[in-house]
Amino acid sequence: MITLHWFSPEDREIMTPLMLEAHRRGLQAELRHYHDPAGDISVHCHGRGDANPARLSAFLLHDVGQDWWASDLTEDDNMWADTPWSQFDLVFLPGPEWSAAWQRLSHLPKARPRLGACEAGWPKADRVGTPEFAAEVAALRGGLTLANRPTVLFAPSWETDDHRNLRSFVAAFEPRDVNLLAKYAPGYHEVEEALLAAHPRLQLIDSTTSILPCLALADAMLSDESNCLSEALLLGVPPVAVTDWEVPAMPEHGLPARPAEPPAFAVAATMATIADTVEALLSDPTGTASRVLAAREATFAHIGAAANRVLDALQWADSGDPRLADLLLSDA
């Protein structure tokens, strides 16, 4: 039995393609919650110390940021103290940037899975470009009112109780000839009806909707430090990071409020400049598309084939097939 462990609805989007590929191969596989027992082969996207370890365990990123953007990892500041990859047999990386970061730091004991790391792609991205995905996008579009003009999507990780970030987004773009969409993470900060009524051009997408079809409707997207910035690349959408949208204090973790820390591939802007920044991106479609494509190729590999590569690696590792060696990255 292959168990695919999830913690959030977004995790299920990553694990479901693996389950479907396993079933296609005639293998037993099921989604299980983070805390549920592991099967003979288990795949995780959050670190966990398991008292009953699987015969073969693997890890993949629940998002491309994973609390650290790959370019920000250093010997002294990295994810492995909290999530040691040494507790897993295999780790699957989404693309060249993460692979290079791992190779640069793979001499660190906690960064080293027992068998090795593989650049497999990111399973959540496999659905982009499929007929089923096109149908999802069409259904979402059908429930919205989008005029024939550019669409800007607001998709933050964080928000203040008074929706300050959303208010600044609307205020910046209301004078511009654009459609305004907003999508929060599931269950995060419902927007009051009064706010929507005051801004009739703003349309709020149900928070349980996957971010990918939302991005397929957008010509530009704005966030803070969310993984949505990387997911925008999958749909060819330029990601804009608003650096003065603050991440709120988390006193339960002893963390104060801080500025957003976006990835290097995102276009940086402030609340005062977001509308002009988006206008500049949209006025240079060729240059913008070229930069987005370069960032996409650095971030994601094997789009459409990630689940296949992960299942190949799991089966080959479990059976001792020498073909596994061809998938593993060289280390430091």
WOCORKA-V66116 format. One record per backbone hydrogen bond with DSSP energy under -1.0 kcal/mol. NH is the residue of the N-H (numbers start at 1). CO is the residue of the C=O. Records with the same first field share a line. If there is no record, write none. Layout:
NH->CO + CO
This chain:
2->28
3->41
4->30
5->43
6->32
12->8
13->9
15->11
16->12
19->15
20->16
21->17
22->18
23->19
24->20
25->21
26->23
27->22
30->2
32->4
34->6
36->33
41->1
42->56
43->3
44->58
55->40
56->40
58->42
59->90
60->44
68->65
72->69
73->70
74->77
83->79
85->110
86->110
87->84
88->85
89->57
90->57
91->116
92->59
93->118
97->298
99->95
100->96
101->97
102->98
103->99
104->100
105->101
108->105
111->108
112->109
114->88
115->89
116->89
118->91
120->93 + 118
121->93
125->122
126->123
128->125
130->127
134->130
135->131
136->132
137->133
138->134
139->135
140->136
141->137
142->138
144->141
149->147
152->179
153->220
154->181
155->222
163->160
167->163
168->164
169->165
170->166
171->167
172->168
173->169
174->170
176->173
178->176
179->150
180->201
181->152
182->203
183->154
188->185
196->192
197->193
198->194
202->199
203->180
205->182
209->206
215->211
216->212
217->214
218->215
219->151
220->151
221->238
222->153
223->240
229->226
230->227
231->227
232->228
236->233
237->232
240->221
241->267
242->223
243->269
245->242
247->258
250->255
253->250
254->251
255->250
258->247
266->263
267->239
269->241
273->270
274->270
277->273
278->274
279->275
280->276
281->277
282->278
283->279
284->281
288->284
289->285
290->286
291->287
292->288
293->289
294->290
295->291
296->292
297->293
298->294
299->295
300->296
301->94
305->302
309->305
310->306
311->307
312->308
313->309
314->310
315->311
316->312
317->313
318->314
319->315
320->316
321->316
324->321
325->322
326->323
327->324
328->324
329->117
